[in-house]
Amino acid sequence: MHTYVFVCPTTHRSVLIDPGAEPATLMELLAGTTPEAIVLTHTHADHIGALDEMRDRLKVPLLAHPGPHVGDLVLATDRLLADGDTIKVGEGELRVFATPGHTVDMLSFADLAGQQIVVGDTLFAGGPGRTWSSEGFQTLLVTLREVVLDWPDDVTCYPGYGPSFRLGDLRGSIEDFLSRDYGAFSGDATWDMQAS
């Protein structure tokens, strides 16, 4: 699972996104920066495994979706995030996109000035994030159609697992995926998956 750090190149202020594991390694990632917040894409255990320890070490606010969270997790959140919100990082700024489907509380964070978006488990180079119900899959289709495809082709997406990718390189595959009817599907999907 990938953890990301956004750093303002001028002030060296930073935010930590998805502290999944290995707090010592995460502290190394933050070296030379001044952490201002911890931010979550969503609340699956692999994305928050080191959250408590990193909160204890960094003493910074936690920013996350208001929920409901995975497994009815109760988060002691310092700031609730909604679609369209912004997060200051030194002189820079991240824009919050609600990208539900994989989970209800799924968020993506865009540094549009730098053409970068941390997408968590919303989508990957090989397909969309896993869904757990047909309702979740239908929600994901709406997210892809109404949110993801509105992003510029030159955006680089940084997922929770696997390689980063340029959105424009996948646009045709995503559009083809959205043109097919999958019925009551849920689970793992790939961009070239055929209709049911």
Stockholm file with secondary structure:
# STOCKHOLM 1.0

chainA/1-196         MHTYVFVCPTTHRSVLIDPGAEPATLMELLAGTTPEAIVLTHTHADHIGALDEMRDRLKVPLLAHPGPHVGDLVLATDRLLADGDTIKVGEGELRVFATPGHTVDMLSFADLAGQQIVVGDTLFAGGPGRTWSSEGFQTLLVTLREVVLDWPDDVTCYPGYGPSFRLGDLRGSIEDFLSRDYGAFSGDATWDMQAS
#=GR chainA/1-196 SS CCCEEEECTTTCEEEEECCCSCHHHHHHHHTTSEEEEEECSCCCHHHHTTHHHHHHHHCCCEEECCSCCGGGCCCCCSEECCTTCEEEETTEEEEEEECCSSSTTCEEEEETTTTEEEEETSBCSSSBCCCSSHHHHHHHHHHHHHTGGGSCTTCEEEESSSCCEEHHHHHHHHHHHHTSCCTTCCSCCCTTCCCC
#=GC SS_cons         CCCEEEECTTTCEEEEECCCSCHHHHHHHHTTSEEEEEECSCCCHHHHTTHHHHHHHHCCCEEECCSCCGGGCCCCCSEECCTTCEEEETTEEEEEEECCSSSTTCEEEEETTTTEEEEETSBCSSSBCCCSSHHHHHHHHHHHHHTGGGSCTTCEEEESSSCCEEHHHHHHHHHHHHTSCCTTCCSCCCTTCCCC
//
